[in-house]
Amino acid sequence: MNSTNSTLLERLKAGTKNYRETKWPGTNETILIGVLTEEDQLKVTLATDEIWRSAGLRVDHSNVDAYEAEKNNQLLFRVIKDPETKGPIASSITEFRQLLSEGVRAILLDEVFAYQCDVNPSPYNMTDEQFDSLYMAVKKNAKATVGNISNIACARKLIVTMAAEHQNSQTDSGSSL
C-alpha cells in the first residue's frame, strides 16, 4: 500500500474521538480540534436559535451576520477541546465567547474546516490521484475499506466508477447485461 493510499484510508477511518493538535491563535497554548458530527451541527443550530428566541430576535437581512457569527461561536465551543481533559476549554459558551475576537474566530474556523475536510474527504475536494488510490483500495479489499467511507457522495462516486468499469469489461468481452 503506497503512502497516499495509506494516508487517505487513515483519514477515512478517523472517528469522532480523533483530534488534531493546534495552537490557540497568537499563543503557545495547545488545543485540540475534534471531529464535527451531525449531532454537533444540530446542537449549534438549536443553541443559536434559542439565544435569539430568548432575546426576542428574528433573523433577517440586517442581522444575519450576527446570527452566523453566533453559530460559529457555538460550533467552536463544541469542537475545541482541552488537551488534558478532552473536554471544553471553557465552562460555558459565555465564557468561551470572551476568549474570541473576530480574527481569532476566523483562524480557528479555518483550522476546524480544514480538519473536517481531512477526516471526511469528499470527492469534490479529492485529487484524481487520491480518488484513484481509494478506488484501488476498495477493489483490493472492499469489505475492509467500504465500511469506513462515511461520505455518501464519495461512496456514490465509487459505485458509479465501479459500475462503469464493470460495464466496460462486459462490453469488451462481448457480453451484454
C-alpha positions in Angstrom: 0.0 0.0 0.0 1.5 3.3 -1.0 1.7 6.3 1.3 -1.0 8.3 -0.5 -3.4 5.4 -0.2 -2.5 4.8 3.4 -3.0 8.4 4.3 -6.4 8.6 2.7 -7.5 5.4 4.4 -6.4 6.8 7.7 -8.4 10.0 7.1 -11.4 7.9 6.1 -11.2 5.9 9.3 -10.9 8.9 11.6 -13.7 8.7 14.2 -15.4 11.2 16.4 -12.7 10.5 19.1 -9.9 11.8 17.0 -8.4 15.2 17.4 -5.8 17.4 15.7 -3.5 19.4 17.9 -3.0 23.1 17.1 -2.2 26.3 18.9 -4.7 28.9 20.1 -4.0 31.8 17.7 -1.4 34.2 19.0 -0.3 31.9 21.8 1.8 28.8 22.5 -1.3 27.2 24.2 -2.1 23.8 22.7 -5.8 23.0 21.9 -7.5 20.1 20.3 -9.9 20.2 17.4 -12.4 17.5 17.3 -14.5 16.0 14.6 -17.7 17.9 13.9 -20.6 15.5 14.0 -24.2 15.9 12.8 -25.2 16.0 16.4 -22.8 18.9 17.0 -24.3 20.7 14.0 -27.8 20.2 15.4 -26.8 21.5 18.8 -25.1 24.5 17.2 -28.3 25.4 15.4 -30.6 24.8 18.3 -28.5 26.7 20.8 -28.2 29.7 18.4 -31.9 29.7 17.7 -32.6 29.5 21.5 -30.4 32.5 22.2 -32.1 34.5 19.5 -35.6 33.4 20.6 -35.0 34.2 24.2 -33.7 37.7 23.2 -36.9 38.2 21.2 -34.9 38.4 17.9 -35.7 37.1 14.5 -33.1 36.6 11.8 -33.4 39.0 8.9 -31.2 40.7 6.4 -30.0 43.3 8.9 -28.7 40.8 11.5 -27.9 37.6 9.6 -24.1 38.2 10.0 -24.5 38.3 13.8 -26.6 35.2 13.7 -23.9 33.3 11.7 -21.2 34.6 14.0 -23.0 33.1 16.9 -23.4 29.8 15.1 -19.7 29.8 14.5 -19.0 30.6 18.2 -21.3 27.7 19.2 -19.5 25.4 16.7 -16.1 26.3 18.0 -17.2 25.9 21.6 -18.2 22.3 20.8 -15.2 21.1 18.8 -12.3 22.8 20.5 -11.1 20.7 23.5 -8.7 20.9 26.3 -5.8 18.5 25.6 -5.6 17.3 29.2 -9.2 16.6 29.8 -10.6 16.3 26.2 -13.4 18.5 27.5 -14.4 22.0 26.6 -11.8 24.7 27.2 -14.5 26.9 28.9 -17.3 26.1 31.3 -19.9 27.9 29.2 -20.5 29.5 25.8 -20.5 32.9 27.6 -17.0 32.3 29.0 -15.8 30.9 25.6 -17.1 34.0 23.7 -14.9 36.1 26.0 -11.9 34.4 24.5 -12.8 35.2 20.9 -12.1 38.2 18.7 -13.3 38.2 15.1 -9.7 37.4 13.9 -9.2 34.5 16.4 -12.6 33.1 15.4 -11.7 33.3 11.7 -8.4 31.5 12.3 -10.0 28.8 14.4 -12.8 28.2 11.9 -10.2 27.8 9.1 -8.4 25.2 11.3 -11.7 23.4 12.1 -12.9 23.3 8.5 -9.5 22.1 7.2 -9.6 19.2 9.8 -13.2 18.3 8.8 -12.1 18.0 5.2 -9.2 15.7 6.2 -11.4 13.3 8.2 -14.4 13.4 6.0 -13.0 13.6 2.4 -15.4 14.4 -0.3 -14.9 13.5 -4.0 -15.4 17.2 -4.7 -12.1 18.1 -2.9 -10.1 15.0 -3.7 -7.5 15.0 -6.3 -7.8 12.4 -9.1 -4.8 10.6 -7.6 -6.4 10.4 -4.2 -9.7 9.1 -5.6 -7.9 6.5 -7.8 -5.9 5.4 -4.7 -9.1 5.0 -2.7 -10.7 3.2 -5.7 -7.8 0.7 -5.9 -8.0 0.1 -2.1 -11.8 -0.7 -2.4 -11.1 -3.1 -5.3 -8.4 -4.9 -3.3 -10.3 -5.2 -0.1 -13.9 -3.9 -0.4 -15.2 -5.2 3.0 -12.5 -3.5 5.0 -12.5 -0.2 3.0 -16.1 0.5 2.2 -17.3 0.3 5.8 -15.0 3.2 6.6 -16.4 5.6 4.0 -18.8 8.0 5.7 -19.3 10.4 2.9 -22.3 9.4 0.8 -21.0 11.4 -2.2 -17.7 9.6 -2.1 -19.5 6.2 -1.9 -21.7 7.2 -4.8 -18.8 8.1 -7.0 -17.1 4.8 -6.1 -20.2 2.9 -7.1 -20.6 4.7 -10.4 -16.9 4.2 -11.2 -17.1 0.5 -10.4 -20.3 0.0 -12.4 -18.9 1.8 -15.4 -15.7 -0.3 -15.2 -17.8 -3.5 -14.9 -20.0 -2.4 -17.9 -16.9 -1.6 -20.0 -15.4 -5.0 -19.2 -18.6 -6.8 -20.1 -18.8 -4.8 -23.4 -15.1 -5.5 -24.2 -15.6 -9.3 -23.7 -18.7 -9.3 -25.9 -21.2 -9.9 -23.1 -24.3 -7.9 -22.6 -26.2 -7.3 -19.4 
